[in-house]
């Protein structure tokens, strides 16, 4: 999870600034916030709550 964050954090300050975000839009985000967001997204997709994403969960429309 941290590798993607670090690749976007071009100045290495631990915060993805607006200028570093895809499209240059949004709010600055810390690594902790970034990871928490990924966990929330994963748990929304993991509908059977088994801790894994199967093909059906990965291809389901967003809830």
HTML snippet that shows the backbone in 3Dmol.js (N, CA, C, O; Angstrom):
<script src="https://3Dmol.org/build/3Dmol-min.js"></script>
<div id="view" style="width:600px;height:400px;position:relative"></div>
<script>
const pdb = `
ATOM      1  N   UNK A   1       0.818  -1.199   0.000  1.00  0.00           N
ATOM      2  CA  UNK A   1       0.000   0.000   0.000  1.00  0.00           C
ATOM      3  C   UNK A   1       0.860   1.261   0.000  1.00  0.00           C
ATOM      4  O   UNK A   1       0.532   2.233  -0.680  1.00  0.00           O
ATOM      5  N   UNK A   2       1.925   1.254   0.735  1.00  0.00           N
ATOM      6  CA  UNK A   2       2.756   2.438   0.843  1.00  0.00           C
ATOM      7  C   UNK A   2       3.527   2.766  -0.416  1.00  0.00           C
ATOM      8  O   UNK A   2       3.870   3.926  -0.645  1.00  0.00           O
ATOM      9  N   UNK A   3       3.810   1.758  -1.246  1.00  0.00           N
ATOM     10  CA  UNK A   3       4.593   1.995  -2.458  1.00  0.00           C
ATOM     11  C   UNK A   3       3.855   2.930  -3.414  1.00  0.00           C
ATOM     12  O   UNK A   3       4.461   3.845  -3.971  1.00  0.00           O
ATOM     13  N   UNK A   4       2.563   2.712  -3.610  1.00  0.00           N
ATOM     14  CA  UNK A   4       1.778   3.584  -4.476  1.00  0.00           C
ATOM     15  C   UNK A   4       1.746   5.009  -3.949  1.00  0.00           C
ATOM     16  O   UNK A   4       1.850   5.971  -4.710  1.00  0.00           O
ATOM     17  N   UNK A   5       1.602   5.130  -2.649  1.00  0.00           N
ATOM     18  CA  UNK A   5       1.598   6.448  -2.020  1.00  0.00           C
ATOM     19  C   UNK A   5       2.929   7.142  -2.252  1.00  0.00           C
ATOM     20  O   UNK A   5       2.974   8.298  -2.675  1.00  0.00           O
ATOM     21  N   UNK A   6       4.021   6.422  -1.969  1.00  0.00           N
ATOM     22  CA  UNK A   6       5.348   7.028  -2.111  1.00  0.00           C
ATOM     23  C   UNK A   6       5.644   7.431  -3.549  1.00  0.00           C
ATOM     24  O   UNK A   6       6.338   8.420  -3.787  1.00  0.00           O
ATOM     25  N   UNK A   7       5.122   6.671  -4.510  1.00  0.00           N
ATOM     26  CA  UNK A   7       5.371   7.042  -5.907  1.00  0.00           C
ATOM     27  C   UNK A   7       4.639   8.339  -6.277  1.00  0.00           C
ATOM     28  O   UNK A   7       5.103   9.085  -7.140  1.00  0.00           O
ATOM     29  N   UNK A   8       3.504   8.609  -5.632  1.00  0.00           N
ATOM     30  CA  UNK A   8       2.780   9.855  -5.898  1.00  0.00           C
ATOM     31  C   UNK A   8       3.340  11.029  -5.102  1.00  0.00           C
ATOM     32  O   UNK A   8       3.234  12.179  -5.528  1.00  0.00           O
ATOM     33  N   UNK A   9       3.939  10.739  -3.943  1.00  0.00           N
ATOM     34  CA  UNK A   9       4.495  11.786  -3.071  1.00  0.00           C
ATOM     35  C   UNK A   9       5.869  12.202  -3.600  1.00  0.00           C
ATOM     36  O   UNK A   9       6.899  11.837  -3.034  1.00  0.00           O
ATOM     37  N   UNK A  10       5.869  12.960  -4.677  1.00  0.00           N
ATOM     38  CA  UNK A  10       7.114  13.278  -5.378  1.00  0.00           C
ATOM     39  C   UNK A  10       8.095  14.096  -4.547  1.00  0.00           C
ATOM     40  O   UNK A  10       9.302  13.990  -4.765  1.00  0.00           O
ATOM     41  N   UNK A  11       7.626  14.903  -3.606  1.00  0.00           N
ATOM     42  CA  UNK A  11       8.562  15.693  -2.796  1.00  0.00           C
ATOM     43  C   UNK A  11       8.942  14.986  -1.491  1.00  0.00           C
ATOM     44  O   UNK A  11       9.754  15.501  -0.722  1.00  0.00           O
ATOM     45  N   UNK A  12       8.355  13.805  -1.238  1.00  0.00           N
ATOM     46  CA  UNK A  12       8.744  12.987  -0.094  1.00  0.00           C
ATOM     47  C   UNK A  12       8.416  13.551   1.265  1.00  0.00           C
ATOM     48  O   UNK A  12       9.074  13.207   2.247  1.00  0.00           O
ATOM     49  N   UNK A  13       7.401  14.424   1.352  1.00  0.00           N
ATOM     50  CA  UNK A  13       7.072  15.033   2.643  1.00  0.00           C
ATOM     51  C   UNK A  13       6.038  14.244   3.450  1.00  0.00           C
ATOM     52  O   UNK A  13       5.653  14.674   4.538  1.00  0.00           O
ATOM     53  N   UNK A  14       5.579  13.088   2.930  1.00  0.00           N
ATOM     54  CA  UNK A  14       4.610  12.272   3.659  1.00  0.00           C
ATOM     55  C   UNK A  14       3.174  12.696   3.438  1.00  0.00           C
ATOM     56  O   UNK A  14       2.262  12.166   4.073  1.00  0.00           O
ATOM     57  N   UNK A  15       2.966  13.640   2.549  1.00  0.00           N
ATOM     58  CA  UNK A  15       1.626  14.123   2.222  1.00  0.00           C
ATOM     59  C   UNK A  15       1.524  14.218   0.707  1.00  0.00           C
ATOM     60  O   UNK A  15       2.395  14.785   0.047  1.00  0.00           O
ATOM     61  N   UNK A  16       0.453  13.660   0.167  1.00  0.00           N
ATOM     62  CA  UNK A  16       0.218  13.846  -1.264  1.00  0.00           C
ATOM     63  C   UNK A  16      -0.532  15.157  -1.398  1.00  0.00           C
ATOM     64  O   UNK A  16      -1.697  15.270  -1.017  1.00  0.00           O
ATOM     65  N   UNK A  17       0.153  16.138  -1.944  1.00  0.00           N
ATOM     66  CA  UNK A  17      -0.420  17.474  -2.126  1.00  0.00           C
ATOM     67  C   UNK A  17      -1.335  17.475  -3.345  1.00  0.00           C
ATOM     68  O   UNK A  17      -1.302  16.543  -4.149  1.00  0.00           O
ATOM     69  N   UNK A  18      -2.136  18.499  -3.483  1.00  0.00           N
ATOM     70  CA  UNK A  18      -3.054  18.633  -4.621  1.00  0.00           C
ATOM     71  C   UNK A  18      -2.287  18.539  -5.930  1.00  0.00           C
ATOM     72  O   UNK A  18      -2.752  17.901  -6.874  1.00  0.00           O
ATOM     73  N   UNK A  19      -1.127  19.160  -5.998  1.00  0.00           N
ATOM     74  CA  UNK A  19      -0.332  19.135  -7.236  1.00  0.00           C
ATOM     75  C   UNK A  19       0.193  17.736  -7.564  1.00  0.00           C
ATOM     76  O   UNK A  19       0.550  17.473  -8.712  1.00  0.00           O
ATOM     77  N   UNK A  20       0.248  16.829  -6.573  1.00  0.00           N
ATOM     78  CA  UNK A  20       0.735  15.471  -6.783  1.00  0.00           C
ATOM     79  C   UNK A  20      -0.394  14.481  -7.082  1.00  0.00           C
ATOM     80  O   UNK A  20      -0.144  13.347  -7.492  1.00  0.00           O
ATOM     81  N   UNK A  21      -1.625  14.917  -6.874  1.00  0.00           N
ATOM     82  CA  UNK A  21      -2.785  14.049  -7.111  1.00  0.00           C
ATOM     83  C   UNK A  21      -3.072  13.926  -8.608  1.00  0.00           C
ATOM     84  O   UNK A  21      -2.867  14.875  -9.365  1.00  0.00           O
ATOM     85  N   UNK A  22      -3.550  12.748  -9.031  1.00  0.00           N
ATOM     86  CA  UNK A  22      -3.942  12.606 -10.434  1.00  0.00           C
ATOM     87  C   UNK A  22      -4.991  13.652 -10.800  1.00  0.00           C
ATOM     88  O   UNK A  22      -5.993  13.799 -10.100  1.00  0.00           O
ATOM     89  N   UNK A  23      -4.773  14.355 -11.862  1.00  0.00           N
ATOM     90  CA  UNK A  23      -5.697  15.404 -12.277  1.00  0.00           C
ATOM     91  C   UNK A  23      -5.515  16.706 -11.528  1.00  0.00           C
ATOM     92  O   UNK A  23      -6.156  17.704 -11.858  1.00  0.00           O
ATOM     93  N   UNK A  24      -4.640  16.716 -10.509  1.00  0.00           N
ATOM     94  CA  UNK A  24      -4.391  17.940  -9.757  1.00  0.00           C
ATOM     95  C   UNK A  24      -5.600  18.464  -9.008  1.00  0.00           C
ATOM     96  O   UNK A  24      -5.728  19.667  -8.781  1.00  0.00           O
ATOM     97  N   UNK A  25      -6.494  17.550  -8.621  1.00  0.00           N
ATOM     98  CA  UNK A  25      -7.708  17.957  -7.903  1.00  0.00           C
ATOM     99  C   UNK A  25      -7.885  17.104  -6.658  1.00  0.00           C
ATOM    100  O   UNK A  25      -7.418  15.966  -6.608  1.00  0.00           O
ATOM    101  N   UNK A  26      -8.549  17.644  -5.671  1.00  0.00           N
ATOM    102  CA  UNK A  26      -8.822  16.918  -4.438  1.00  0.00           C
ATOM    103  C   UNK A  26      -8.192  17.609  -3.247  1.00  0.00           C
ATOM    104  O   UNK A  26      -7.812  18.779  -3.305  1.00  0.00           O
ATOM    105  N   UNK A  27      -8.093  16.856  -2.172  1.00  0.00           N
ATOM    106  CA  UNK A  27      -7.535  17.372  -0.921  1.00  0.00           C
ATOM    107  C   UNK A  27      -6.215  16.670  -0.626  1.00  0.00           C
ATOM    108  O   UNK A  27      -6.042  15.509  -0.995  1.00  0.00           O
ATOM    109  N   UNK A  28      -5.284  17.354   0.032  1.00  0.00           N
ATOM    110  CA  UNK A  28      -4.048  16.678   0.449  1.00  0.00           C
ATOM    111  C   UNK A  28      -4.388  15.481   1.339  1.00  0.00           C
ATOM    112  O   UNK A  28      -5.388  15.498   2.056  1.00  0.00           O
ATOM    113  N   UNK A  29      -3.546  14.442   1.286  1.00  0.00           N
ATOM    114  CA  UNK A  29      -3.825  13.237   2.054  1.00  0.00           C
ATOM    115  C   UNK A  29      -2.527  12.660   2.597  1.00  0.00           C
ATOM    116  O   UNK A  29      -1.513  12.631   1.900  1.00  0.00           O
ATOM    117  N   UNK A  30      -2.560  12.201   3.845  1.00  0.00           N
ATOM    118  CA  UNK A  30      -1.398  11.568   4.472  1.00  0.00           C
ATOM    119  C   UNK A  30      -1.411  10.076   4.167  1.00  0.00           C
ATOM    120  O   UNK A  30      -2.413   9.546   3.686  1.00  0.00           O
ATOM    121  N   UNK A  31      -0.308   9.402   4.443  1.00  0.00           N
ATOM    122  CA  UNK A  31      -0.216   7.961   4.235  1.00  0.00           C
ATOM    123  C   UNK A  31      -1.275   7.233   5.067  1.00  0.00           C
ATOM    124  O   UNK A  31      -1.904   6.293   4.580  1.00  0.00           O
ATOM    125  N   UNK A  32      -1.472   7.655   6.302  1.00  0.00           N
ATOM    126  CA  UNK A  32      -2.456   7.007   7.170  1.00  0.00           C
ATOM    127  C   UNK A  32      -3.872   7.158   6.593  1.00  0.00           C
ATOM    128  O   UNK A  32      -4.649   6.203   6.601  1.00  0.00           O
ATOM    129  N   UNK A  33      -4.200   8.338   6.102  1.00  0.00           N
ATOM    130  CA  UNK A  33      -5.514   8.560   5.499  1.00  0.00           C
ATOM    131  C   UNK A  33      -5.668   7.742   4.219  1.00  0.00           C
ATOM    132  O   UNK A  33      -6.731   7.178   3.961  1.00  0.00           O
ATOM    133  N   UNK A  34      -4.616   7.681   3.429  1.00  0.00           N
ATOM    134  CA  UNK A  34      -4.602   6.919   2.186  1.00  0.00           C
ATOM    135  C   UNK A  34      -4.860   5.435   2.472  1.00  0.00           C
ATOM    136  O   UNK A  34      -5.682   4.805   1.806  1.00  0.00           O
ATOM    137  N   UNK A  35      -4.155   4.883   3.465  1.00  0.00           N
ATOM    138  CA  UNK A  35      -4.326   3.474   3.817  1.00  0.00           C
ATOM    139  C   UNK A  35      -5.717   3.205   4.380  1.00  0.00           C
ATOM    140  O   UNK A  35      -6.321   2.181   4.059  1.00  0.00           O
ATOM    141  N   UNK A  36      -6.232   4.099   5.208  1.00  0.00           N
ATOM    142  CA  UNK A  36      -7.576   3.927   5.761  1.00  0.00           C
ATOM    143  C   UNK A  36      -8.619   3.931   4.648  1.00  0.00           C
ATOM    144  O   UNK A  36      -9.579   3.162   4.695  1.00  0.00           O
ATOM    145  N   UNK A  37      -8.438   4.780   3.660  1.00  0.00           N
ATOM    146  CA  UNK A  37      -9.357   4.835   2.527  1.00  0.00           C
ATOM    147  C   UNK A  37      -9.311   3.519   1.735  1.00  0.00           C
ATOM    148  O   UNK A  37     -10.357   3.000   1.345  1.00  0.00           O
ATOM    149  N   UNK A  38      -8.121   2.983   1.499  1.00  0.00           N
ATOM    150  CA  UNK A  38      -7.999   1.708   0.793  1.00  0.00           C
ATOM    151  C   UNK A  38      -8.673   0.581   1.564  1.00  0.00           C
ATOM    152  O   UNK A  38      -9.340  -0.269   0.973  1.00  0.00           O
ATOM    153  N   UNK A  39      -8.499   0.574   2.894  1.00  0.00           N
ATOM    154  CA  UNK A  39      -9.160  -0.454   3.720  1.00  0.00           C
ATOM    155  C   UNK A  39     -10.674  -0.345   3.630  1.00  0.00           C
ATOM    156  O   UNK A  39     -11.362  -1.358   3.513  1.00  0.00           O
ATOM    157  N   UNK A  40     -11.201   0.880   3.683  1.00  0.00           N
ATOM    158  CA  UNK A  40     -12.661   1.070   3.569  1.00  0.00           C
ATOM    159  C   UNK A  40     -13.166   0.561   2.225  1.00  0.00           C
ATOM    160  O   UNK A  40     -14.193  -0.114   2.158  1.00  0.00           O
ATOM    161  N   UNK A  41     -12.444   0.886   1.154  1.00  0.00           N
ATOM    162  CA  UNK A  41     -12.845   0.430  -0.173  1.00  0.00           C
ATOM    163  C   UNK A  41     -12.811  -1.094  -0.260  1.00  0.00           C
ATOM    164  O   UNK A  41     -13.725  -1.706  -0.812  1.00  0.00           O
ATOM    165  N   UNK A  42     -11.763  -1.704   0.281  1.00  0.00           N
ATOM    166  CA  UNK A  42     -11.655  -3.159   0.266  1.00  0.00           C
ATOM    167  C   UNK A  42     -12.837  -3.788   0.991  1.00  0.00           C
ATOM    168  O   UNK A  42     -13.459  -4.715   0.473  1.00  0.00           O
ATOM    169  N   UNK A  43     -13.152  -3.293   2.185  1.00  0.00           N
ATOM    170  CA  UNK A  43     -14.238  -3.873   2.979  1.00  0.00           C
ATOM    171  C   UNK A  43     -15.599  -3.697   2.304  1.00  0.00           C
ATOM    172  O   UNK A  43     -16.482  -4.539   2.468  1.00  0.00           O
ATOM    173  N   UNK A  44     -15.775  -2.619   1.553  1.00  0.00           N
ATOM    174  CA  UNK A  44     -17.015  -2.443   0.796  1.00  0.00           C
ATOM    175  C   UNK A  44     -17.119  -3.483  -0.311  1.00  0.00           C
ATOM    176  O   UNK A  44     -18.202  -4.009  -0.571  1.00  0.00           O
ATOM    177  N   UNK A  45     -16.000  -3.782  -0.962  1.00  0.00           N
ATOM    178  CA  UNK A  45     -15.999  -4.764  -2.055  1.00  0.00           C
ATOM    179  C   UNK A  45     -16.116  -6.203  -1.546  1.00  0.00           C
ATOM    180  O   UNK A  45     -16.712  -7.046  -2.217  1.00  0.00           O
ATOM    181  N   UNK A  46     -15.562  -6.486  -0.386  1.00  0.00           N
ATOM    182  CA  UNK A  46     -15.543  -7.841   0.180  1.00  0.00           C
ATOM    183  C   UNK A  46     -16.906  -8.158   0.796  1.00  0.00           C
ATOM    184  O   UNK A  46     -17.063  -8.176   2.017  1.00  0.00           O
ATOM    185  N   UNK A  47     -17.863  -8.403  -0.056  1.00  0.00           N
ATOM    186  CA  UNK A  47     -19.256  -8.552   0.388  1.00  0.00           C
ATOM    187  C   UNK A  47     -19.495  -9.797   1.237  1.00  0.00           C
ATOM    188  O   UNK A  47     -20.372  -9.786   2.102  1.00  0.00           O
ATOM    189  N   UNK A  48     -18.741 -10.861   1.013  1.00  0.00           N
ATOM    190  CA  UNK A  48     -18.941 -12.066   1.835  1.00  0.00           C
ATOM    191  C   UNK A  48     -18.053 -12.065   3.085  1.00  0.00           C
ATOM    192  O   UNK A  48     -18.074 -13.020   3.861  1.00  0.00           O
ATOM    193  N   UNK A  49     -17.285 -11.012   3.276  1.00  0.00           N
ATOM    194  CA  UNK A  49     -16.463 -10.787   4.473  1.00  0.00           C
ATOM    195  C   UNK A  49     -15.486 -11.925   4.767  1.00  0.00           C
ATOM    196  O   UNK A  49     -15.273 -12.286   5.924  1.00  0.00           O
ATOM    197  N   UNK A  50     -14.886 -12.495   3.695  1.00  0.00           N
ATOM    198  CA  UNK A  50     -13.912 -13.557   3.913  1.00  0.00           C
ATOM    199  C   UNK A  50     -12.472 -13.059   3.900  1.00  0.00           C
ATOM    200  O   UNK A  50     -11.545 -13.850   4.077  1.00  0.00           O
ATOM    201  N   UNK A  51     -12.274 -11.768   3.695  1.00  0.00           N
ATOM    202  CA  UNK A  51     -10.932 -11.195   3.690  1.00  0.00           C
ATOM    203  C   UNK A  51     -10.222 -11.273   2.350  1.00  0.00           C
ATOM    204  O   UNK A  51      -9.056 -10.896   2.232  1.00  0.00           O
ATOM    205  N   UNK A  52     -10.933 -11.765   1.336  1.00  0.00           N
ATOM    206  CA  UNK A  52     -10.385 -11.872  -0.021  1.00  0.00           C
ATOM    207  C   UNK A  52     -11.388 -11.295  -1.005  1.00  0.00           C
ATOM    208  O   UNK A  52     -12.588 -11.263  -0.734  1.00  0.00           O
ATOM    209  N   UNK A  53     -10.893 -10.838  -2.149  1.00  0.00           N
ATOM    210  CA  UNK A  53     -11.780 -10.382  -3.210  1.00  0.00           C
ATOM    211  C   UNK A  53     -11.787 -11.432  -4.307  1.00  0.00           C
ATOM    212  O   UNK A  53     -10.758 -11.707  -4.924  1.00  0.00           O
ATOM    213  N   UNK A  54     -12.963 -12.019  -4.546  1.00  0.00           N
ATOM    214  CA  UNK A  54     -13.065 -12.997  -5.619  1.00  0.00           C
ATOM    215  C   UNK A  54     -13.473 -12.285  -6.909  1.00  0.00           C
ATOM    216  O   UNK A  54     -13.704 -11.075  -6.917  1.00  0.00           O
ATOM    217  N   UNK A  55     -13.557 -13.047  -7.993  1.00  0.00           N
ATOM    218  CA  UNK A  55     -13.863 -12.456  -9.299  1.00  0.00           C
ATOM    219  C   UNK A  55     -15.207 -11.742  -9.285  1.00  0.00           C
ATOM    220  O   UNK A  55     -15.332 -10.664  -9.865  1.00  0.00           O
ATOM    221  N   UNK A  56     -16.192 -12.308  -8.648  1.00  0.00           N
ATOM    222  CA  UNK A  56     -17.524 -11.691  -8.589  1.00  0.00           C
ATOM    223  C   UNK A  56     -17.468 -10.353  -7.850  1.00  0.00           C
ATOM    224  O   UNK A  56     -18.068  -9.372  -8.287  1.00  0.00           O
ATOM    225  N   UNK A  57     -16.755 -10.319  -6.745  1.00  0.00           N
ATOM    226  CA  UNK A  57     -16.652  -9.070  -5.967  1.00  0.00           C
ATOM    227  C   UNK A  57     -15.878  -8.008  -6.751  1.00  0.00           C
ATOM    228  O   UNK A  57     -16.217  -6.825  -6.710  1.00  0.00           O
ATOM    229  N   UNK A  58     -14.846  -8.440  -7.457  1.00  0.00           N
ATOM    230  CA  UNK A  58     -14.040  -7.483  -8.225  1.00  0.00           C
ATOM    231  C   UNK A  58     -14.783  -6.891  -9.416  1.00  0.00           C
ATOM    232  O   UNK A  58     -14.515  -5.759  -9.817  1.00  0.00           O
ATOM    233  N   UNK A  59     -15.714  -7.655  -9.981  1.00  0.00           N
ATOM    234  CA  UNK A  59     -16.430  -7.182 -11.166  1.00  0.00           C
ATOM    235  C   UNK A  59     -17.809  -6.608 -10.853  1.00  0.00           C
ATOM    236  O   UNK A  59     -18.489  -6.112 -11.750  1.00  0.00           O
ATOM    237  N   UNK A  60     -18.228  -6.671  -9.591  1.00  0.00           N
ATOM    238  CA  UNK A  60     -19.547  -6.148  -9.208  1.00  0.00           C
ATOM    239  C   UNK A  60     -19.571  -4.632  -9.331  1.00  0.00           C
ATOM    240  O   UNK A  60     -18.555  -3.973  -9.108  1.00  0.00           O
ATOM    241  N   UNK A  61     -20.720  -4.078  -9.683  1.00  0.00           N
ATOM    242  CA  UNK A  61     -20.822  -2.612  -9.707  1.00  0.00           C
ATOM    243  C   UNK A  61     -20.619  -2.041  -8.309  1.00  0.00           C
ATOM    244  O   UNK A  61     -20.922  -2.706  -7.319  1.00  0.00           O
ATOM    245  N   UNK A  62     -20.119  -0.839  -8.221  1.00  0.00           N
ATOM    246  CA  UNK A  62     -19.879  -0.229  -6.898  1.00  0.00           C
ATOM    247  C   UNK A  62     -21.185  -0.100  -6.110  1.00  0.00           C
ATOM    248  O   UNK A  62     -22.256   0.122  -6.676  1.00  0.00           O
ATOM    249  N   UNK A  63     -21.063  -0.243  -4.803  1.00  0.00           N
ATOM    250  CA  UNK A  63     -22.261  -0.102  -3.961  1.00  0.00           C
ATOM    251  C   UNK A  63     -22.364   1.280  -3.379  1.00  0.00           C
ATOM    252  O   UNK A  63     -23.309   1.573  -2.647  1.00  0.00           O
TER     253      UNK A  63
END
`;
const viewer = $3Dmol.createViewer("view");
viewer.addModel(pdb, "pdb");
viewer.setStyle({}, {cartoon: {color: "spectrum"}});
viewer.zoomTo();
viewer.render();
</script>
